[in-house]
Amino acid sequence: MKLLITEKPSVAQAIAKVLGNMKRKGGYLENSDYIITWCVGHLVSLASTEFYDERYKKWSQADLPIMPDPFQYQVIEGKGTQYEIVKQLLLDERVTSIICATDAGREGELIFRLVYNHAQCKKLVERLWISSMEPSAIEDGMNSLKPIEKYDNLYYAALCRAQADWLVGINSTRLFSNLYNAKLNVGRVQTPTLEMLVHREKAINDFKKTPYYTVSIEIESNTFVSEKIIDRAIAEELMETCDSAVIRSITMSKKTSNPPKLYDLTTLQRVANRTYNLTAKQTLDALQVLYEKKLVTYPRTDSQFITSDMENSTIELIPLIVDHLPISNGVAHIPDVKRLVNNSKVNDHHAILVTKEVERIEIKSLSKIERDILLLIAIRLLIATSPAHLFEEQVCIIESGNKLFTLKRKFVLEKGWKQFENGDAEIDEAITSDFQFSEGQIYDRIEKSINEHFTTPPKSFTEDTLLSAMERASAEDESVEFDHKGLGTPATRAGIIERLVSSSLIERKGKTVVPTTKGIALIQLVPDELKSPKTTAAWEFDLLNIENGSVKPEKFMTEIRDFVEMIVINNQEKNDELASLFLEEKESIGECPRCHSTVHEFGKGFGCSNKECTFALWKENKFFTSKKKELTKRIAKKLLETGKCKVTKLYSEKTGKTYDAVIVMDDTGKYINFKLEFKNKKA
């Protein structure tokens, strides 16, 4: 028998339908030839620091840098049950070979290899590599399985990425958190991303608007505008001299706007944010659901093209889109699919497309986000295969007061791909007048005015523009001598943004994404090497070269270890001027009954601020859990103030009913005990 391992249960079920006659077992599916099980995302990860040494539970600057050699791995907490199922099946004597069917990408490869290696399995492995969950794609993939060795470099790149993130993240976070006595999350990719946000907000805050002026002349509802004028007095003087105008030149030029390419993941996330204000993660999550429902192809792609062998199957999608999805316009042209073909720009996966399954889906059964994303992808195919948008641009120049004034007008000749335009298409400028001008024509009666303008600051990032900046980070840096100049990959950028939000380093304000006070302070203390987009882009370029076999994993990891060691050695002392930025005023819950220091709230309870004191009230303890109550801030304050607190609706394990009572705290000096006191108890 062959054991097939997927990344998610839904993918396992889709493959099971193709293989047929599958019976459900505990954590897997089985027929006479195949067993299918799944990983539920990552089951095995790099081990935590305390796995190597118990002393690492406490964050100590003296222990840095922490450099595991070799790295160890452990089953992720809460996923032990499924791991044991997968492990037992890997080692099952009935299983003669394995099929890796995790998602076809860097992270999917890592998910499988870590489980396979951790289970110490040595059986032959083949790779199922597909870009769609359609039955036909699965069948084709099963008929053309590849040796797993073909993807070894992809695995090495994934492993190096994970180990580099661990080394940089663990050591940098502990180093700066210890130095400044605050939880400061530092990461290989997230910190340069934060730096871009902080740099942008600084530019906005430092910006000083300055006025400038233009003089306008209106003729037959058409407005001609002068060049920018810095001095208002000069603008007023010009306006005074403008009594008449003469048409000096009229130039007409035909312009072509070619349709945009198909979507890769980042482009789709940007458009979804711009159109529907969806976060990058919301778009990726919806895409993953659509992929598992077989409605779209593989989401985590960086290509905007298809391969030559996909021409016929792609053109067949167009009538399905028009007939089965709510598209307002039909297709009155011959779709140009050849424009989408570029074999050299398709690596592991082609651009995102809808699948033939759209003819079977009831669109109303999808969530709003899923519908919106599906329609964006469908319409993009119609746009990308439509004729060019043709227009004529007219530039008309008049002279008045010995100065030139310009009017630009646009006349649409053929709407082309813009007939399908939606939120991702640029909006045509409306033509206010089609009045005809002729050279040499003189106008004695003109309306004139001065317009005051102000220079504008840069705009705060939205997720749309942040994704673009991450994709192009260091692209303008001429010293960067490699092609990949971005931060992260299409598959990881959404997660990077979410980690920055969850770490309280950035926040969303309406459609914008801005750094918090904590994020701004962190960037001030982090050395340039850790926050430079150039450094991280160089690492990502190396990872890509590990994938293609031109860089050795060992060389990359040696450079990462050297980098981490340098960061630790060069940042042993804190900057006293910056230290005050991380002093947080914590709310006082009360006075410690043992040492009389202040008690503060922390994640799992309420504890004494004196590090030498062991007093703590845990939010979840046996006494409160048995009463189906949580030790809240209100209860903790009252217990510290008076030693007792009245609590309602306490649960009785004996009767199954609830009751009210006074909880009394009894501190023995070593343990905290609780007992009940009942008021108005009858004799």
HELIX and SHEET records of a PDB file:
HELIX    1   1 PRO A    9  LEU A   19  1                                  11    
HELIX    2   2 THR A   49  TYR A   52  1                                   4    
HELIX    3   3 GLU A   54  LYS A   57  5                                   4    
HELIX    4   4 GLN A   61  ASP A   63  5                                   3    
HELIX    5   5 GLY A   80  LEU A   91  1                                  12    
HELIX    6   6 ARG A  106  HIS A  118  1                                  13    
HELIX    7   7 PRO A  135  MET A  142  1                                   8    
HELIX    8   8 ILE A  148  TYR A  151  5                                   4    
HELIX    9   9 ASP A  152  TYR A  180  1                                  29    
HELIX   10  10 GLN A  190  ASP A  206  1                                  17    
HELIX   11  11 ARG A  232  THR A  241  1                                  10    
HELIX   12  12 LEU A  265  TYR A  276  1                                  12    
HELIX   13  13 ALA A  280  GLU A  292  1                                  13    
HELIX   14  14 SER A  308  MET A  310  5                                   3    
HELIX   15  15 GLU A  311  ILE A  315  1                                   5    
HELIX   16  16 LEU A  317  HIS A  324  1                                   8    
HELIX   17  17 LYS A  338  LEU A  340  5                                   3    
HELIX   18  18 ASN A  343  LYS A  345  5                                   3    
HELIX   19  19 LYS A  356  GLU A  359  5                                   4    
HELIX   20  20 ILE A  363  SER A  365  5                                   3    
HELIX   21  21 LYS A  368  ALA A  384  1                                  17    
HELIX   22  22 GLY A  416  PHE A  420  5                                   5    
HELIX   23  23 GLU A  463  ARG A  472  1                                  10    
HELIX   24  24 ARG A  493  SER A  502  1                                  10    
HELIX   25  25 THR A  517  LEU A  525  1                                   9    
HELIX   26  26 ASP A  528  LYS A  531  1                                   4    
HELIX   27  27 PRO A  533  GLU A  547  1                                  15    
HELIX   28  28 PRO A  553  ASN A  570  1                                  18    
HELIX   29  29 ASP A  576  ALA A  579  1                                   4    
HELIX   30  30 SER A  580  PHE A  582  5                                   3    
HELIX   31  31 LYS A  622  SER A  626  1                                   5    
HELIX   32  32 LYS A  633  THR A  642  1                                  10    
SHEET    1   A 7 LYS A  23  LYS A  25  0                                        
SHEET    2   A 7 TYR A  28  GLU A  30 -1                                        
SHEET    3   A 7 TYR A  34  TRP A  38 -1                                        
SHEET    4   A 7 LYS A   2  THR A   6  1                                        
SHEET    5   A 7 SER A  97  ALA A 101  1                                        
SHEET    6   A 7 LEU A 124  ARG A 127  1                                        
SHEET    7   A 7 LYS A 146  PRO A 147 -1                                        
SHEET    1   B 2 VAL A  44  LEU A  46  0                                        
SHEET    2   B 2 TYR A  73  VAL A  75 -1                                        
SHEET    1   C 3 ASN A 222  VAL A 225  0                                        
SHEET    2   C 3 PRO A 211  ILE A 219 -1                                        
SHEET    3   C 3 GLU A 447  PHE A 454 -1                                        
SHEET    1   D 4 LYS A 403  GLU A 414  0                                        
SHEET    2   D 4 HIS A 389  SER A 400 -1                                        
SHEET    3   D 4 ALA A 245  SER A 257 -1                                        
SHEET    4   D 4 ILE A 442  TYR A 443 -1                                        
SHEET    1   E 3 PHE A 461  THR A 462  0                                        
SHEET    2   E 3 THR A 512  PRO A 515 -1                                        
SHEET    3   E 3 ILE A 506  LYS A 509 -1                                        
SHEET    1   F 4 GLY A 590  GLU A 591  0                                        
SHEET    2   F 4 THR A 598  PHE A 602 -1                                        
SHEET    3   F 4 GLY A 605  CYS A 608 -1                                        
SHEET    4   F 4 ALA A 616  TRP A 618 -1                                        
SHEET    1   G 3 LYS A 644  TYR A 651  0                                        
SHEET    2   G 3 THR A 658  ASP A 667 -1                                        
SHEET    3   G 3 ILE A 672  GLU A 677 -1                                        
END                                                                             
